[in-house]
Amino acid sequence: MQRRLGFALESTEKICQIVNGHNTTLWENGWIGSAALRNALEVSKIIVSMPETMPEVVSPKEVALFTKNAWTY
């Protein structure tokens, strides 16, 4: 998914898929008996807004460093 970094960052990691808006199972919670607790762990509730709407907390220099070296990750 294209983000403010200026390049597409695709990942098979479940947490990354959730951030990109996909609905996936992050935890194995079938063993939990309480429906209220299972509901509280629903991954669609993790992201309450798009990252673009939040104030920046990472300095532009750090973003530039990540963008420059992201291909090594």
N, CA, C and O atoms as a DFTB+ gen file, in Angstrom:
292 C
 N C O
     1  1       0.844      -1.178       0.000
     2  2       0.000       0.000       0.000
     3  2       0.891       1.243       0.000
     4  3       1.872       1.318       0.740
     5  1       0.547       2.181      -0.812
     6  2       1.306       3.421      -0.911
     7  2       1.063       4.275       0.324
     8  3      -0.083       4.570       0.664
     9  1       2.109       4.660       0.977
    10  2       2.009       5.513       2.155
    11  2       2.819       6.771       1.918
    12  3       3.342       6.971       0.822
    13  1       2.930       7.613       2.914
    14  2       3.631       8.877       2.804
    15  2       5.119       8.694       2.534
    16  3       5.802       9.666       2.212
    17  1       5.633       7.490       2.654
    18  2       7.056       7.260       2.437
    19  2       7.438       7.432       0.973
    20  3       8.612       7.641       0.666
    21  1       6.497       7.350       0.090
    22  2       6.784       7.539      -1.317
    23  2       7.037       6.242      -2.066
    24  3       7.423       6.265      -3.235
    25  1       6.824       5.117      -1.409
    26  2       6.966       3.829      -2.079
    27  2       5.970       2.849      -1.468
    28  3       5.507       3.031      -0.342
    29  1       5.653       1.813      -2.228
    30  2       4.710       0.808      -1.756
    31  2       5.426      -0.143      -0.807
    32  3       6.520      -0.616      -1.113
    33  1       4.824      -0.425       0.329
    34  2       5.384      -1.349       1.303
    35  2       4.384      -2.478       1.490
    36  3       3.403      -2.326       2.218
    37  1       4.621      -3.599       0.844
    38  2       3.752      -4.763       0.956
    39  2       4.402      -5.771       1.893
    40  3       5.622      -5.934       1.884
    41  1       3.606      -6.437       2.688
    42  2       4.135      -7.402       3.636
    43  2       3.136      -8.528       3.833
    44  3       1.927      -8.330       3.715
    45  1       3.649      -9.705       4.131
    46  2       2.786     -10.831       4.460
    47  2       2.559     -10.930       5.965
    48  3       1.802     -11.785       6.424
    49  1       3.215     -10.054       6.738
    50  2       3.011     -10.035       8.183
    51  2       1.580      -9.592       8.481
    52  3       1.086      -8.622       7.907
    53  1       0.930     -10.311       9.381
    54  2      -0.474     -10.032       9.661
    55  2      -0.694      -8.634      10.216
    56  3      -1.674      -7.980       9.858
    57  1       0.196      -8.163      11.082
    58  2       0.012      -6.825      11.648
    59  2       0.099      -5.766      10.558
    60  3      -0.614      -4.764      10.615
    61  1       0.955      -5.970       9.573
    62  2       1.070      -5.026       8.450
    63  2      -0.180      -5.076       7.581
    64  3      -0.638      -4.042       7.095
    65  1      -0.730      -6.258       7.384
    66  2      -1.950      -6.378       6.601
    67  2      -3.095      -5.637       7.277
    68  3      -3.917      -5.017       6.603
    69  1      -3.154      -5.698       8.610
    70  2      -4.207      -4.996       9.351
    71  2      -4.044      -3.491       9.175
    72  3      -5.026      -2.784       8.950
    73  1      -2.825      -3.000       9.273
    74  2      -2.566      -1.570       9.097
    75  2      -2.966      -1.133       7.692
    76  3      -3.445      -0.016       7.498
    77  1      -2.767      -2.016       6.712
    78  2      -3.130      -1.696       5.333
    79  2      -4.620      -1.857       5.054
    80  3      -5.057      -1.700       3.914
    81  1      -5.412      -2.173       6.096
    82  2      -6.863      -2.221       5.938
    83  2      -7.456      -3.585       5.684
    84  3      -8.665      -3.697       5.486
    85  1      -6.638      -4.632       5.682
    86  2      -7.158      -5.981       5.458
    87  2      -7.632      -6.581       6.778
    88  3      -7.058      -6.304       7.831
    89  1      -8.668      -7.392       6.722
    90  2      -9.170      -8.059       7.916
    91  2      -8.532      -9.437       7.984
    92  3      -8.763     -10.266       7.104
    93  1      -7.742      -9.693       9.003
    94  2      -7.069     -10.970       9.165
    95  2      -7.055     -11.339      10.640
    96  3      -7.361     -10.507      11.494
    97  1      -6.712     -12.551      10.934
    98  2      -6.637     -13.007      12.316
    99  2      -5.231     -12.772      12.831
   100  3      -4.271     -13.341      12.312
   101  1      -5.107     -11.938      13.846
   102  2      -3.804     -11.630      14.418
   103  2      -3.425     -12.627      15.506
   104  3      -2.276     -13.062      15.588
   105  1      -4.396     -12.982      16.338
   106  2      -4.146     -13.907      17.439
   107  2      -5.054     -15.114      17.324
   108  3      -6.155     -15.025      16.781
   109  1      -4.588     -16.243      17.839
   110  2      -5.434     -17.429      17.957
   111  2      -6.218     -17.272      19.254
   112  3      -5.690     -17.524      20.336
   113  1      -7.468     -16.859      19.146
   114  2      -8.250     -16.603      20.344
   115  2      -9.514     -17.460      20.414
   116  3     -10.451     -17.139      21.146
   117  1      -9.533     -18.547      19.650
   118  2     -10.680     -19.438      19.670
   119  2     -10.878     -20.127      21.009
   120  3     -11.976     -20.592      21.316
   121  1      -9.835     -20.192      21.796
   122  2      -9.910     -20.851      23.106
   123  2     -10.570     -19.969      24.170
   124  3     -10.910     -20.452      25.251
   125  1     -10.753     -18.680      23.870
   126  2     -11.337     -17.761      24.849
   127  2     -12.845     -17.992      24.910
   128  3     -13.533     -17.923      23.891
   129  1     -13.350     -18.267      26.104
   130  2     -14.766     -18.576      26.277
   131  2     -15.674     -17.358      26.272
   132  3     -16.847     -17.463      25.915
   133  1     -15.154     -16.219      26.659
   134  2     -15.973     -15.016      26.779
   135  2     -16.141     -14.332      25.427
   136  3     -15.162     -13.917      24.807
   137  1     -17.382     -14.218      24.978
   138  2     -17.648     -13.540      23.706
   139  2     -17.258     -12.072      23.781
   140  3     -16.789     -11.504      22.794
   141  1     -17.449     -11.447      24.952
   142  2     -17.096     -10.033      25.113
   143  2     -15.584      -9.842      24.964
   144  3     -15.137      -8.875      24.347
   145  1     -14.807     -10.754      25.525
   146  2     -13.350     -10.653      25.407
   147  2     -12.899     -10.909      23.973
   148  3     -12.031     -10.200      23.464
   149  1     -13.473     -11.910      23.318
   150  2     -13.140     -12.155      21.899
   151  2     -13.478     -10.934      21.057
   152  3     -12.722     -10.571      20.155
   153  1     -14.608     -10.299      21.346
   154  2     -15.015      -9.100      20.627
   155  2     -14.019      -7.960      20.854
   156  3     -13.715      -7.202      19.932
   157  1     -13.516      -7.843      22.081
   158  2     -12.537      -6.795      22.394
   159  2     -11.233      -7.008      21.628
   160  3     -10.511      -6.046      21.367
   161  1     -10.926      -8.240      21.268
   162  2      -9.695      -8.550      20.542
   163  2      -9.870      -8.507      19.027
   164  3      -8.944      -8.847      18.290
   165  1     -11.030      -8.100      18.561
   166  2     -11.305      -8.014      17.124
   167  2     -10.348      -7.015      16.476
   168  3     -10.291      -5.853      16.877
   169  1      -9.598      -7.473      15.475
   170  2      -8.547      -6.636      14.892
   171  2      -9.073      -5.415      14.165
   172  3      -8.336      -4.443      13.999
   173  1     -10.313      -5.431      13.730
   174  2     -10.844      -4.259      13.029
   175  2     -10.946      -3.053      13.962
   176  3     -11.110      -1.926      13.494
   177  1     -10.853      -3.273      15.265
   178  2     -10.934      -2.190      16.237
   179  2      -9.559      -1.611      16.587
   180  3      -9.472      -0.611      17.299
   181  1      -8.507      -2.224      16.099
   182  2      -7.159      -1.767      16.443
   183  2      -6.876      -0.405      15.833
   184  3      -6.401       0.494      16.528
   185  1      -7.156      -0.236      14.561
   186  2      -6.877       1.013      13.865
   187  2      -8.134       1.870      13.915
   188  3      -9.160       1.512      13.337
   189  1      -8.053       2.995      14.603
   190  2      -9.228       3.844      14.731
   191  2      -9.193       5.015      13.759
   192  3     -10.201       5.696      13.575
   193  1      -8.048       5.255      13.138
   194  2      -7.955       6.301      12.125
   195  2      -6.771       5.997      11.216
   196  3      -5.902       5.195      11.557
   197  1      -6.747       6.631      10.086
   198  2      -5.649       6.438       9.153
   199  2      -4.411       7.158       9.681
   200  3      -4.530       8.235      10.264
   201  1      -3.232       6.584       9.489
   202  2      -2.006       7.218       9.975
   203  2      -1.814       8.637       9.458
   204  3      -1.232       9.476      10.146
   205  1      -2.298       8.908       8.257
   206  2      -2.122      10.231       7.672
   207  2      -2.840      11.320       8.467
   208  3      -2.493      12.497       8.359
   209  1      -3.839      10.935       9.265
   210  2      -4.589      11.930      10.017
   211  2      -3.971      12.244      11.375
   212  3      -4.424      13.153      12.071
   213  1      -2.946      11.499      11.750
   214  2      -2.306      11.688      13.050
   215  2      -1.121      12.647      12.923
   216  3      -0.479      12.703      11.875
   217  1      -0.831      13.401      13.983
   218  2       0.340      14.282      13.932
   219  2       1.624      13.455      13.855
   220  3       1.708      12.365      14.420
   221  1       2.604      13.982      13.161
   222  2       3.876      13.273      13.012
   223  2       4.625      13.241      14.339
   224  3       4.699      14.245      15.047
   225  1       5.179      12.075      14.666
   226  2       5.997      11.956      15.863
   227  2       7.426      11.542      15.511
   228  3       8.327      11.608      16.347
   229  1       7.617      11.121      14.278
   230  2       8.940      10.752      13.803
   231  2       9.485      11.932      13.005
   232  3       8.802      12.491      12.146
   233  1      10.717      12.294      13.304
   234  2      11.293      13.453      12.626
   235  2      11.488      13.169      11.138
   236  3      11.710      12.022      10.752
   237  1      11.407      14.193      10.312
   238  2      11.635      14.020       8.879
   239  2      13.002      13.387       8.573
   240  3      13.129      12.653       7.593
   241  1      14.015      13.660       9.391
   242  2      15.335      13.049       9.170
   243  2      15.275      11.528       9.331
   244  3      15.914      10.797       8.574
   245  1      14.509      11.053      10.314
   246  2      14.369       9.614      10.510
   247  2      13.619       8.970       9.347
   248  3      13.970       7.874       8.909
   249  1      12.594       9.646       8.852
   250  2      11.843       9.128       7.713
   251  2      12.751       9.053       6.492
   252  3      12.716       8.069       5.754
   253  1      13.561      10.082       6.273
   254  2      14.485      10.083       5.142
   255  2      15.491       8.946       5.258
   256  3      15.814       8.303       4.259
   257  1      15.987       8.691       6.460
   258  2      16.932       7.601       6.668
   259  2      16.283       6.253       6.390
   260  3      16.893       5.386       5.764
   261  1      15.039       6.071       6.855
   262  2      14.325       4.830       6.585
   263  2      14.088       4.654       5.094
   264  3      14.317       3.573       4.551
   265  1      13.632       5.709       4.430
   266  2      13.356       5.627       3.007
   267  2      14.631       5.265       2.238
   268  3      14.588       4.475       1.294
   269  1      15.740       5.834       2.638
   270  2      17.010       5.574       1.965
   271  2      17.438       4.113       2.147
   272  3      18.007       3.523       1.228
   273  1      17.173       3.522       3.319
   274  2      17.663       2.191       3.622
   275  2      16.595       1.098       3.656
   276  3      16.902      -0.042       4.006
   277  1      15.358       1.416       3.305
   278  2      14.256       0.459       3.422
   279  2      14.474      -0.782       2.577
   280  3      14.010      -1.860       2.949
   281  1      15.151      -0.668       1.476
   282  2      15.351      -1.823       0.605
   283  2      16.157      -2.916       1.314
   284  3      16.073      -4.078       0.918
   285  1      16.929      -2.582       2.342
   286  2      17.724      -3.592       3.051
   287  2      16.892      -4.377       4.058
   288  3      17.323      -5.427       4.534
   289  1      15.695      -3.869       4.388
   290  2      14.851      -4.568       5.343
   291  2      14.111      -5.659       4.643
   292  3      13.335      -6.380       5.270
